[in-house]
């Protein structure tokens, strides 16, 4: 794996160890000059890239604050089914804008 740290006792992803960012982040960012959109997935990435210290729901619910260069998303998981039901704005408002932004930057 690229740098997957494994699971904790409850089956949740472990946080990425600092060596992963130290090893890969600079090289990946350097290979992507002129990056027009960052899709920032999960709480660890959001804290690093956006500097936010609130929870994922709070950060993702303020996704418009990070446009046009970034869109924060929850970590994709089957466990998010309940989160999606409690946050219908995600599919109704955020996903259409994400699709549009991805389309724009790929043209």
Helices and strands as residue ranges (DSSP letters): H 18-20, I 21-25, H 26-30, E 38-41, H 43-50, H 56-61, G 63-66, E 70-73, G 78-80, H 81-86, H 89-89, I 90-94, H 95-106
